């Protein structure tokens, strides 16, 4: 698995906790008692809330000429595909790939670790995730974003900060840029 154009930067996004939050039926019943926020969509009985500024972020991201986009998630395939389709909408066909739990191996403590990502060209790949544990073998490529909490979403502007940072990147070895100038250090 590699980027089709080596002169571009591949940004690989995690889904849950990074771009959106997914609540199962029980979690949503509890959430609904204390919050009037409506979900953006439903996938397999789970209520999904997009991270604030997602639509603006996605539109602008897909216009950046030096960026290619992909998704990796520890969600099961029956959830990963519809989540990605609904979240990315008209841009889903522009994704380089979608990796789900079937591309992962079990890790200690029950966390799934993605094995397919290890085949990427690391000099031009950025992993955007809310969990360091999922990028143990690619720590130099990780831009760790704070976990999205739908209950405090009114102050969440992390996607706008990330968009600004991504728009300034130049093709080349992104690991040095992440090390020296990560947007969330």
C-alpha beads as a LAMMPS data file, in Angstrom:
LAMMPS data file: protein, C-alpha beads

185 atoms
184 bonds

1 atom types
1 bond types

-500.0 500.0 xlo xhi
-500.0 500.0 ylo yhi
-500.0 500.0 zlo zhi

Masses

1 110.0

Atoms # bond

1 1 1 0.000 0.000 0.000
2 1 1 1.505 3.303 -1.020
3 1 1 0.514 6.784 -2.002
4 1 1 -0.272 7.118 -5.694
5 1 1 1.637 10.398 -5.962
6 1 1 4.907 10.549 -3.960
7 1 1 4.992 14.352 -4.290
8 1 1 1.917 14.652 -2.101
9 1 1 1.395 14.195 1.616
10 1 1 -0.862 11.358 2.743
11 1 1 -2.994 12.213 5.783
12 1 1 -4.512 9.115 7.402
13 1 1 -7.365 9.878 9.797
14 1 1 -8.772 7.820 12.628
15 1 1 -12.557 8.125 12.926
16 1 1 -13.991 7.727 16.432
17 1 1 -12.645 10.297 18.874
18 1 1 -10.789 12.122 16.106
19 1 1 -13.299 13.152 13.431
20 1 1 -16.488 12.142 15.196
21 1 1 -17.973 10.455 18.264
22 1 1 -20.188 7.390 18.057
23 1 1 -22.576 6.506 20.887
24 1 1 -24.313 3.152 21.128
25 1 1 -28.012 3.043 22.089
26 1 1 -27.362 2.831 25.841
27 1 1 -24.755 5.623 25.801
28 1 1 -27.083 7.797 23.739
29 1 1 -30.010 7.330 26.150
30 1 1 -27.806 8.570 29.002
31 1 1 -26.397 11.391 26.859
32 1 1 -29.861 12.543 25.719
33 1 1 -31.049 13.042 29.304
34 1 1 -28.444 15.754 29.875
35 1 1 -27.985 17.177 26.365
36 1 1 -30.178 18.533 23.593
37 1 1 -27.559 18.030 20.872
38 1 1 -28.960 16.002 17.975
39 1 1 -26.759 13.418 16.246
40 1 1 -25.595 14.155 12.714
41 1 1 -26.456 10.659 11.499
42 1 1 -27.022 7.058 12.593
43 1 1 -25.045 3.958 11.604
44 1 1 -26.192 0.518 12.752
45 1 1 -28.134 1.966 15.717
46 1 1 -25.202 4.122 16.857
47 1 1 -25.708 7.878 16.976
48 1 1 -22.861 9.773 15.347
49 1 1 -21.778 13.337 16.097
50 1 1 -19.352 15.041 13.727
51 1 1 -16.536 17.021 15.289
52 1 1 -17.246 20.779 15.127
53 1 1 -16.201 22.432 11.865
54 1 1 -16.026 19.034 10.111
55 1 1 -17.907 20.127 6.985
56 1 1 -15.775 23.259 6.531
57 1 1 -12.621 21.251 7.279
58 1 1 -13.480 18.530 4.754
59 1 1 -14.332 20.972 1.951
60 1 1 -11.085 22.900 2.448
61 1 1 -8.962 19.773 2.983
62 1 1 -10.079 18.207 -0.278
63 1 1 -9.068 21.373 -2.140
64 1 1 -5.480 21.290 -0.864
65 1 1 -3.439 20.231 -3.918
66 1 1 -0.600 18.698 -1.893
67 1 1 -2.769 16.469 0.334
68 1 1 -4.213 12.976 -0.188
69 1 1 -6.573 11.504 2.419
70 1 1 -7.192 8.019 3.845
71 1 1 -8.996 6.475 6.831
72 1 1 -7.996 3.872 9.367
73 1 1 -10.218 2.816 12.220
74 1 1 -10.492 -0.006 14.709
75 1 1 -14.230 -0.219 13.937
76 1 1 -15.594 -3.436 12.489
77 1 1 -15.951 -3.443 8.674
78 1 1 -19.771 -3.354 8.922
79 1 1 -19.442 -0.047 10.812
80 1 1 -16.267 1.389 9.264
81 1 1 -17.562 1.553 5.703
82 1 1 -20.930 3.249 6.406
83 1 1 -19.328 5.601 8.952
84 1 1 -16.745 6.656 6.381
85 1 1 -19.311 6.963 3.591
86 1 1 -21.605 9.180 5.655
87 1 1 -18.794 11.263 7.118
88 1 1 -16.930 11.881 3.845
89 1 1 -20.039 12.011 1.635
90 1 1 -19.230 13.066 -1.928
91 1 1 -15.501 12.783 -1.194
92 1 1 -15.480 9.127 -0.129
93 1 1 -14.294 8.000 -3.580
94 1 1 -11.270 10.280 -3.300
95 1 1 -9.946 8.424 -0.259
96 1 1 -6.748 6.504 -0.955
97 1 1 -7.943 3.631 1.258
98 1 1 -10.129 2.682 4.221
99 1 1 -8.578 0.342 6.779
100 1 1 -10.768 -1.220 9.466
101 1 1 -10.459 -3.729 12.312
102 1 1 -9.903 -6.560 9.845
103 1 1 -6.535 -4.941 9.039
104 1 1 -5.526 -4.900 12.718
105 1 1 -3.877 -7.317 15.100
106 1 1 -4.647 -7.761 18.781
107 1 1 -2.379 -5.914 21.143
108 1 1 -1.983 -6.242 24.908
109 1 1 -4.823 -4.743 26.934
110 1 1 -7.334 -5.483 24.145
111 1 1 -6.403 -2.503 21.979
112 1 1 -6.289 -3.157 18.255
113 1 1 -3.125 -2.081 16.460
114 1 1 -3.141 -1.498 12.727
115 1 1 -0.673 -3.652 10.828
116 1 1 -1.342 -2.422 7.287
117 1 1 -0.066 1.072 8.050
118 1 1 3.462 -0.287 8.422
119 1 1 3.705 -0.612 4.631
120 1 1 3.263 3.110 4.004
121 1 1 6.028 5.432 2.867
122 1 1 6.623 7.145 6.179
123 1 1 8.403 10.212 4.829
124 1 1 5.170 11.630 3.399
125 1 1 2.535 10.111 5.723
126 1 1 0.790 11.799 8.651
127 1 1 -1.396 9.822 11.049
128 1 1 -4.071 11.928 12.774
129 1 1 -5.432 10.099 15.807
130 1 1 -6.566 10.779 19.348
131 1 1 -4.646 7.795 20.726
132 1 1 -0.871 7.264 20.762
133 1 1 -1.364 3.540 21.327
134 1 1 -2.601 3.012 17.772
135 1 1 0.586 4.435 16.262
136 1 1 3.257 2.803 18.405
137 1 1 5.345 1.841 15.382
138 1 1 4.841 5.166 13.605
139 1 1 5.184 7.655 16.463
140 1 1 7.179 10.101 14.341
141 1 1 4.235 10.306 11.940
142 1 1 1.557 10.881 14.575
143 1 1 -0.255 14.149 15.041
144 1 1 -2.188 13.438 18.207
145 1 1 -5.406 15.413 18.328
146 1 1 -7.389 15.799 21.565
147 1 1 -10.261 13.326 21.821
148 1 1 -13.561 14.790 20.641
149 1 1 -16.064 15.106 23.485
150 1 1 -19.514 15.976 22.166
151 1 1 -20.538 17.407 25.557
152 1 1 -17.991 20.243 25.271
153 1 1 -18.034 20.643 21.518
154 1 1 -18.829 24.372 21.498
155 1 1 -15.198 25.205 22.299
156 1 1 -13.662 22.585 19.981
157 1 1 -11.753 24.234 17.124
158 1 1 -9.084 21.557 16.679
159 1 1 -10.016 20.780 13.072
160 1 1 -9.560 24.438 12.128
161 1 1 -6.125 24.468 13.772
162 1 1 -5.231 21.232 11.976
163 1 1 -6.450 22.601 8.633
164 1 1 -4.316 25.709 8.998
165 1 1 -1.267 23.565 9.800
166 1 1 -1.882 21.121 6.924
167 1 1 -2.301 23.966 4.452
168 1 1 1.228 25.215 5.219
169 1 1 2.979 21.864 4.742
170 1 1 5.312 21.248 1.856
171 1 1 6.018 17.823 0.333
172 1 1 9.070 16.173 1.820
173 1 1 9.836 14.305 5.023
174 1 1 6.914 15.233 7.256
175 1 1 8.396 13.580 10.354
176 1 1 10.747 16.484 10.980
177 1 1 7.881 18.963 10.654
178 1 1 5.758 16.941 13.081
179 1 1 8.634 16.734 15.561
180 1 1 9.396 20.465 15.416
181 1 1 6.031 22.023 14.658
182 1 1 3.105 19.751 15.516
183 1 1 -0.075 21.810 15.891
184 1 1 -1.057 20.232 19.224
185 1 1 2.189 20.068 21.209

Bonds

1 1 1 2
2 1 2 3
3 1 3 4
4 1 4 5
5 1 5 6
6 1 6 7
7 1 7 8
8 1 8 9
9 1 9 10
10 1 10 11
11 1 11 12
12 1 12 13
13 1 13 14
14 1 14 15
15 1 15 16
16 1 16 17
17 1 17 18
18 1 18 19
19 1 19 20
20 1 20 21
21 1 21 22
22 1 22 23
23 1 23 24
24 1 24 25
25 1 25 26
26 1 26 27
27 1 27 28
28 1 28 29
29 1 29 30
30 1 30 31
31 1 31 32
32 1 32 33
33 1 33 34
34 1 34 35
35 1 35 36
36 1 36 37
37 1 37 38
38 1 38 39
39 1 39 40
40 1 40 41
41 1 41 42
42 1 42 43
43 1 43 44
44 1 44 45
45 1 45 46
46 1 46 47
47 1 47 48
48 1 48 49
49 1 49 50
50 1 50 51
51 1 51 52
52 1 52 53
53 1 53 54
54 1 54 55
55 1 55 56
56 1 56 57
57 1 57 58
58 1 58 59
59 1 59 60
60 1 60 61
61 1 61 62
62 1 62 63
63 1 63 64
64 1 64 65
65 1 65 66
66 1 66 67
67 1 67 68
68 1 68 69
69 1 69 70
70 1 70 71
71 1 71 72
72 1 72 73
73 1 73 74
74 1 74 75
75 1 75 76
76 1 76 77
77 1 77 78
78 1 78 79
79 1 79 80
80 1 80 81
81 1 81 82
82 1 82 83
83 1 83 84
84 1 84 85
85 1 85 86
86 1 86 87
87 1 87 88
88 1 88 89
89 1 89 90
90 1 90 91
91 1 91 92
92 1 92 93
93 1 93 94
94 1 94 95
95 1 95 96
96 1 96 97
97 1 97 98
98 1 98 99
99 1 99 100
100 1 100 101
101 1 101 102
102 1 102 103
103 1 103 104
104 1 104 105
105 1 105 106
106 1 106 107
107 1 107 108
108 1 108 109
109 1 109 110
110 1 110 111
111 1 111 112
112 1 112 113
113 1 113 114
114 1 114 115
115 1 115 116
116 1 116 117
117 1 117 118
118 1 118 119
119 1 119 120
120 1 120 121
121 1 121 122
122 1 122 123
123 1 123 124
124 1 124 125
125 1 125 126
126 1 126 127
127 1 127 128
128 1 128 129
129 1 129 130
130 1 130 131
131 1 131 132
132 1 132 133
133 1 133 134
134 1 134 135
135 1 135 136
136 1 136 137
137 1 137 138
138 1 138 139
139 1 139 140
140 1 140 141
141 1 141 142
142 1 142 143
143 1 143 144
144 1 144 145
145 1 145 146
146 1 146 147
147 1 147 148
148 1 148 149
149 1 149 150
150 1 150 151
151 1 151 152
152 1 152 153
153 1 153 154
154 1 154 155
155 1 155 156
156 1 156 157
157 1 157 158
158 1 158 159
159 1 159 160
160 1 160 161
161 1 161 162
162 1 162 163
163 1 163 164
164 1 164 165
165 1 165 166
166 1 166 167
167 1 167 168
168 1 168 169
169 1 169 170
170 1 170 171
171 1 171 172
172 1 172 173
173 1 173 174
174 1 174 175
175 1 175 176
176 1 176 177
177 1 177 178
178 1 178 179
179 1 179 180
180 1 180 181
181 1 181 182
182 1 182 183
183 1 183 184
184 1 184 185
